[in-house]
Amino acid sequence: MAFHPKDRKDLHHIPTELPRHTNHHSAIKRNRRHSPFWQKLFAGSSSVAAVTLLLLLLLLLPDQTHGRQTPTHSSLSEPPPLTFSPRGLTNTFQISIFEDLHFGENAWEKWGPLQDASSIRVMNSVLDSEPSTNLVVLNGDLITGENTFKENSTAYIDQIVEPMVRRGLTWASTYGNHDSAFNLSREALFEEEKKWLSSRTARMVTTDEEAGVTNYYLPVYPAHCENNNPKVVQRRARQPWYRWALNLVNINNFYPNQNQNQNQQTASGGCDTPALILWFFDSRGGNKYQQRHPKTGQLLSEPNWVHQSVVDWFKSTSASIAAKAGGGGADGKGRIIPSIGFVHIPTNASLALQQGQQGQQQGGVDAHRQPGINDDQPLSQQGQGWCANGESGEGCDYGEQDVPFMEAIASIPGMMALFSGHDHGNTWCYKWDGKVPGVQQKAIVAGEDDEGEGEGNGHGYGRGRGIDLCFGQHTGYGGYGSWIRGSRQIVVDQEGLKEFAIRTHIRLENGEIVGAVTLNATYGQDRYPATPNDKTHLADPALQQFR
């Protein structure tokens, strides 16, 4: 691993001073006329002015680079706020999803580490092909916990995050059913992940110990808010170098109205209001950590659906965010902030769409209207294998425990799409805009009457827009299946949010793009090229370099 020690929060005590230059003789004999510019600048009586100039540059330096950060910045306690990135005439925010990596399978055999190395190759290939990535989402099943040992089960995190750390990218995770096992706990996984400065993964629901871990949201601010966002300003002000420089040069003499302008900006509801919300939900599943049945000795199952306390938190928090933004809520009135959700295990709504059980619609997934691989039929949804009374065991196919979560995402205005993994052989997106079995609530995005005054009103957002339920692409060489590996990409255009439309495609490990679609009001009616169903194996010639 070639990480700088400062990349890890727990390694800051390790000396990081570079070796001093030992070739003093040649340095002394160097002619002053050929000295670098910075040596001339700091030479003689001009040094004071040069230091002042340098401090001014530090103060005016942008605090972040649109999702990327310098991984060796040890003074950071948390990553900077996310913002859209100016790119040409547009401002965009791009997400690369890596899902079902399944690290740690059979580490004691040759093919186990070979799988993990191949997964890293896929991640590197994708990120090299998608240089505009602002955020990486690890959407569940990072590790195959049942194949790991208690002593080192979380150590695979260091391998998984290497491609992001090397590029100065930040990431956010949801945990999957294989991330909970007898030798692997979600809590330990979260603790290990948060040792990295670049991790945005959080835990916001702590009222119920059964809620899982990765339930949280991330705001994404407009591009022009990079330096005006109060959170950015507050975070910069916490840095020792910033306070030191501010006191030394008294920057307020240059900007006497700085605080007044900042207060006006905040009061106007500008840069303190996100342009996009990213929601993350823990669908749990797997087995309980270090627990067995007291009589049979069998492993105890972890419920595999989003917990009710998380649903309640989602409703209350989304309403609070809408209220702070100037209105908006379940009634669809006021300003609506667009949002995207991530959860590892799909809901039963995805199964209903796959089987053509939405309203009067028939036919299920169409290769040209919902392009993607559709090999996992039927898919495995939340609540699978559980009884309605909350008990697991044989004889129960589906207990409907995910109904509250489905109704929540269907009724909360602004949720444009929900991205899942889990089913490695599915890569399609399907619009949910009608009733499905077991859910009384019809999926909406804004109010059914479309009378809201927020962004998107009159732009095809509201009646008929629905929510797009999407799968990604199996990224890891661990886990079942030989479908070609890759990563689903999400590209959000800040201007396009007025239409509540997002673009998405799949970047394959060979560099090709498949399944490029626009998730908008007409998705499901538009026709696209069918996605080829290619396979890759560890024995492929392209992987011989790892043998």
ZAMARGU-4260 file (C-alpha; in steps of 0.2 Angstrom, whole numbers, plus 5000, padded with zeros to 4 digits):
<rodrens>
0) 5000/5000/5000 | 5008/5017/4995 | 4997/5028/5006 | 5004/5043/5014 | 5002/5041/5033
5) 4992/5057/5034 | 4979/5049/5024 | 4974/5040/5040 | 4967/5049/5055 | 4975/5036/5067
10) 4992/5038/5059 | 4995/5056/5061 | 5008/5053/5075 | 5020/5044/5062 | 5034/5056/5057
15) 5032/5062/5039 | 5047/5073/5037 | 5056/5070/5020 | 5074/5066/5020 | 5085/5081/5020
20) 5096/5085/5005 | 5113/5078/5008 | 5122/5085/4992 | 5127/5101/5001 | 5142/5104/4990
25) 5133/5106/4974 | 5119/5117/4982 | 5132/5129/4989 | 5141/5131/4973 | 5125/5135/4963
30) 5125/5152/4955 | 5113/5164/4963 | 5107/5170/4945 | 5101/5153/4942 | 5091/5151/4959
35) 5073/5147/4958 | 5061/5162/4958 | 5055/5158/4975 | 5072/5160/4982 | 5075/5177/4974
40) 5057/5182/4981 | 5062/5178/4999 | 5079/5185/4998 | 5085/5201/5006 | 5073/5215/5011
45) 5059/5209/5000 | 5055/5194/5012 | 5042/5202/5022 | 5032/5208/5007 | 5034/5191/5000
50) 5027/5182/5016 | 5013/5194/5016 | 5009/5190/4998 | 5010/5172/5001 | 4998/5173/5016
55) 4985/5183/5006 | 4986/5169/4992 | 4982/5156/5006 | 4967/5166/5012 | 4960/5168/4995
60) 4964/5150/4990 | 4948/5139/4987 | 4944/5127/5001 | 4940/5112/4990 | 4942/5105/4972
65) 4924/5100/4969 | 4924/5084/4978 | 4942/5080/4977 | 4953/5084/4991 | 4972/5083/4995
70) 4973/5066/5005 | 4988/5072/5015 | 4980/5087/5023 | 4982/5081/5040 | 4973/5096/5048
75) 4956/5091/5040 | 4944/5083/5053 | 4931/5080/5039 | 4930/5082/5020 | 4924/5099/5014
80) 4906/5101/5008 | 4901/5094/4991 | 4898/5106/4977 | 4893/5105/4959 | 4908/5108/4947
85) 4909/5121/4933 | 4913/5112/4917 | 4912/5122/4902 | 4894/5130/4901 | 4887/5119/4913
90) 4889/5114/4932 | 4888/5095/4935 | 4890/5083/4949 | 4895/5065/4945 | 4895/5050/4955
95) 4904/5033/4952 | 4895/5018/4960 | 4905/5003/4965 | 4894/4989/4972 | 4896/4971/4977
100) 4915/4971/4978 | 4915/4956/4990 | 4933/4957/4996 | 4941/4944/5007 | 4934/4928/4999
105) 4946/4913/5003 | 4961/4923/5007 | 4970/4907/5010 | 4969/4901/4992 | 4977/4909/4976
110) 4961/4914/4968 | 4955/4924/4983 | 4968/4938/4983 | 4968/4937/4964 | 4949/4942/4964
115) 4953/4957/4975 | 4967/4963/4964 | 4955/4961/4949 | 4942/4971/4958 | 4955/4985/4961
120) 4960/4985/4943 | 4941/4988/4938 | 4940/5002/4950 | 4956/5010/4943 | 4950/5008/4926
125) 4933/5016/4929 | 4940/5031/4938 | 4953/5033/4925 | 4939/5033/4912 | 4928/5045/4922
130) 4940/5059/4928 | 4925/5070/4932 | 4920/5060/4946 | 4915/5071/4961 | 4910/5057/4973
135) 4912/5038/4974 | 4898/5028/4982 | 4901/5010/4989 | 4884/5003/4988 | 4885/4988/4999
140) 4893/4971/5001 | 4911/4979/5002 | 4917/4962/5010 | 4911/4944/5010 | 4910/4944/5029
145) 4907/4925/5031 | 4924/4921/5023 | 4934/4932/5035 | 4942/4930/5051 | 4937/4941/5066
150) 4955/4947/5069 | 4957/4955/5052 | 4939/4956/5044 | 4939/4975/5043 | 4957/4977/5036
155) 4950/4975/5018 | 4944/4993/5019 | 4962/4999/5017 | 4963/4989/5000 | 4945/4995/4995
160) 4948/5014/4997 | 4966/5014/4989 | 4959/5019/4971 | 4950/5034/4979 | 4964/5039/4991
165) 4977/5040/4977 | 4966/5052/4967 | 4961/5063/4981 | 4942/5057/4980 | 4930/5056/4994
170) 4917/5042/4996 | 4901/5037/5005 | 4896/5019/5009 | 4880/5009/5012 | 4883/4992/5020
175) 4875/4976/5013 | 4870/4959/5019 | 4887/4952/5017 | 4894/4966/5028 | 4886/4958/5043
180) 4893/4941/5048 | 4898/4931/5063 | 4916/4938/5061 | 4912/4955/5054 | 4901/4969/5062
185) 4894/4984/5053 | 4900/4995/5068 | 4918/4989/5067 | 4917/4991/5048 | 4911/5009/5050
190) 4925/5012/5064 | 4938/5006/5052 | 4931/5016/5037 | 4931/5033/5047 | 4949/5032/5051
195) 4951/5038/5033 | 4950/5057/5031 | 4941/5055/5014 | 4926/5045/5020 | 4910/5054/5020
200) 4900/5039/5027 | 4890/5044/5043 | 4878/5037/5055 | 4863/5048/5059 | 4850/5036/5066
205) 4856/5031/5084 | 4839/5030/5092 | 4837/5011/5089 | 4851/4999/5090 | 4842/4988/5076
210) 4842/5003/5064 | 4859/4998/5056 | 4873/5010/5053 | 4874/5019/5036 | 4858/5029/5037
215) 4863/5048/5033 | 4862/5061/5020 | 4874/5072/5011 | 4870/5089/5004 | 4877/5095/4988
220) 4878/5114/4985 | 4878/5124/4969 | 4894/5127/4960 | 4895/5146/4965 | 4894/5142/4983
225) 4912/5135/4984 | 4918/5150/4994 | 4902/5157/5000 | 4894/5142/5008 | 4894/5146/5027
230) 4899/5128/5031 | 4915/5130/5020 | 4919/5147/5028 | 4917/5139/5045 | 4927/5124/5041
235) 4941/5135/5034 | 4941/5146/5049 | 4944/5131/5060 | 4961/5128/5052 | 4976/5134/5062
240) 4985/5140/5047 | 4970/5151/5042 | 4968/5159/5059 | 4987/5162/5060 | 4987/5170/5043
245) 4971/5180/5046 | 4979/5188/5062 | 4995/5191/5054 | 4990/5201/5039 | 4973/5207/5046
250) 4963/5203/5031 | 4948/5213/5037 | 4957/5229/5032 | 4956/5223/5014 | 4938/5217/5015
255) 4929/5228/5028 | 4912/5222/5023 | 4916/5203/5022 | 4905/5198/5037 | 4891/5209/5032
260) 4891/5201/5014 | 4892/5184/5021 | 4877/5187/5033 | 4867/5194/5018 | 4871/5179/5008
265) 4866/5167/5022 | 4850/5176/5025 | 4845/5176/5007 | 4844/5157/5007 | 4857/5155/4994
270) 4872/5145/4998 | 4866/5138/5014 | 4853/5128/5004 | 4858/5112/4995 | 4854/5110/4976
275) 4854/5091/4979 | 4852/5079/4993 | 4860/5062/4993 | 4851/5049/5005 | 4859/5033/5011
280) 4850/5019/5019 | 4855/5003/5028 | 4845/4988/5022 | 4855/4977/5034 | 4854/4958/5032
285) 4867/4945/5034 | 4871/4937/5052 | 4873/4945/5069 | 4890/4948/5075 | 4897/4934/5087
290) 4879/4928/5091 | 4872/4910/5090 | 4855/4902/5094 | 4857/4897/5113 | 4849/4880/5109
295) 4854/4875/5091 | 4870/4884/5089 | 4865/4891/5073 | 4869/4908/5067 | 4856/4922/5070
300) 4850/4931/5055 | 4850/4950/5054 | 4833/4958/5047 | 4835/4963/5029 | 4825/4978/5027
305) 4826/4997/5031 | 4821/4999/5049 | 4805/5008/5054 | 4816/5021/5064 | 4825/5025/5049
310) 4809/5028/5039 | 4803/5039/5053 | 4820/5049/5053 | 4819/5050/5034 | 4802/5058/5034
315) 4805/5070/5048 | 4823/5075/5041 | 4817/5078/5023 | 4802/5089/5030 | 4815/5099/5040
320) 4826/5101/5026 | 4811/5107/5015 | 4805/5119/5028 | 4823/5127/5030 | 4823/5129/5011
325) 4807/5139/5011 | 4793/5126/5011 | 4790/5110/5003 | 4784/5094/5010 | 4773/5079/5007
330) 4759/5091/5001 | 4771/5096/4986 | 4769/5114/4990 | 4784/5126/4991 | 4802/5123/4986
335) 4807/5105/4983 | 4825/5100/4984 | 4829/5086/4971 | 4836/5070/4979 | 4844/5053/4975
340) 4844/5038/4986 | 4856/5023/4989 | 4852/5007/4997 | 4860/4990/4994 | 4845/4978/4994
345) 4831/4983/4982 | 4813/4985/4988 | 4798/4974/4982 | 4793/4988/4971 | 4808/4983/4960
350) 4802/4965/4959 | 4784/4971/4954 | 4791/4981/4940 | 4802/4967/4934 | 4787/4956/4934
355) 4776/4969/4925 | 4764/4971/4940 | 4763/4990/4940 | 4745/4996/4938 | 4739/4991/4921
360) 4756/4989/4913 | 4762/4972/4907 | 4778/4965/4901 | 4791/4969/4914 | 4808/4975/4908
365) 4810/4979/4890 | 4828/4978/4883 | 4825/4995/4873 | 4815/5005/4886 | 4824/4999/4901
370) 4841/4994/4894 | 4851/4983/4905 | 4855/4965/4910 | 4840/4956/4917 | 4847/4939/4922
375) 4842/4939/4940 | 4824/4934/4939 | 4815/4935/4951 | 4826/4947/4960 | 4829/4946/4979
380) 4820/4960/4988 | 4820/4967/5006 | 4810/4956/5017 | 4814/4940/5007 | 4815/4924/5018
385) 4805/4932/5032 | 4788/4930/5039 | 4775/4943/5042 | 4777/4941/5061 | 4796/4946/5059
390) 4803/4928/5061 | 4815/4920/5048 | 4814/4903/5043 | 4808/4891/5030 | 4791/4893/5023
395) 4791/4912/5021 | 4795/4920/5005 | 4792/4938/5009 | 4786/4947/5024 | 4782/4964/5017
400) 4793/4973/5030 | 4799/4985/5017 | 4782/4992/5014 | 4784/5008/5026 | 4801/5012/5017
405) 4793/5010/5000 | 4778/5021/5005 | 4791/5034/5011 | 4801/5035/4996 | 4785/5035/4985
410) 4778/5050/4995 | 4792/5061/4999 | 4793/5075/4986 | 4810/5076/4977 | 4816/5058/4977
415) 4821/5056/4958 | 4829/5039/4959 | 4834/5025/4971 | 4850/5015/4966 | 4852/4997/4973
420) 4864/4983/4971 | 4863/4965/4978 | 4857/4957/4962 | 4873/4955/4952 | 4864/4950/4936
425) 4852/4965/4935 | 4858/4982/4928 | 4842/4991/4922 | 4832/5006/4928 | 4813/5006/4928
430) 4801/5020/4932 | 4789/5018/4946 | 4775/5029/4943 | 4760/5018/4947 | 4753/5007/4961
435) 4762/4991/4965 | 4756/4976/4975 | 4756/4979/4994 | 4759/4998/4992 | 4744/5009/4993
440) 4754/5025/4989 | 4757/5029/4971 | 4775/5035/4968 | 4777/5053/4965 | 4790/5066/4965
445) 4781/5082/4968 | 4763/5085/4972 | 4750/5076/4962 | 4742/5093/4959 | 4759/5100/4953
450) 4755/5116/4962 | 4772/5119/4970 | 4781/5135/4968 | 4798/5127/4969 | 4811/5122/4955
455) 4803/5110/4943 | 4786/5117/4943 | 4780/5117/4925 | 4795/5107/4919 | 4788/5090/4919
460) 4791/5087/4937 | 4776/5081/4947 | 4762/5072/4939 | 4768/5057/4930 | 4787/5059/4934
465) 4788/5045/4947 | 4804/5038/4954 | 4817/5028/4944 | 4822/5012/4953 | 4839/5007/4946
470) 4852/4994/4948 | 4871/4997/4946 | 4884/4985/4938 | 4893/4972/4948 | 4910/4979/4951
475) 4920/4966/4961 | 4927/4949/4955 | 4920/4943/4972 | 4903/4936/4974 | 4892/4926/4962
480) 4891/4928/4943 | 4903/4932/4928 | 4894/4947/4921 | 4907/4960/4914 | 4912/4971/4929
485) 4909/4990/4929 | 4902/5005/4938 | 4886/5014/4936 | 4888/5033/4933 | 4876/5046/4938
490) 4878/5064/4930 | 4868/5078/4937 | 4867/5094/4928 | 4863/5109/4940 | 4852/5117/4926
495) 4844/5100/4922 | 4837/5099/4940 | 4824/5111/4934 | 4817/5097/4924 | 4822/5085/4938
500) 4832/5074/4925 | 4848/5065/4928 | 4859/5056/4916 | 4866/5039/4919 | 4877/5026/4910
505) 4888/5011/4914 | 4906/5012/4912 | 4913/4994/4909 | 4930/4988/4915 | 4936/4987/4896
510) 4932/5006/4895 | 4916/5005/4885 | 4900/5013/4889 | 4883/5004/4889 | 4866/5008/4895
515) 4867/5027/4893 | 4850/5034/4897 | 4841/5050/4903 | 4830/5048/4918 | 4817/5061/4915
520) 4798/5062/4913 | 4798/5052/4897 | 4810/5038/4902 | 4801/5021/4900 | 4794/5028/4883
525) 4810/5033/4875 | 4819/5019/4865 | 4838/5015/4868 | 4850/5002/4862 | 4850/4986/4871
530) 4864/4982/4883 | 4875/4967/4878 | 4876/4953/4890 | 4895/4950/4891 | 4905/4940/4903
535) 4922/4941/4910 | 4932/4928/4920 | 4948/4927/4930 | 4956/4916/4917 | 4953/4930/4903
540) 4970/4935/4895 | 4967/4953/4901 | 4970/4947/4919 | 4986/4937/4916 | 4996/4951/4923
545) 4990/4947/4940 | 4995/4929/4940
</rodrens>
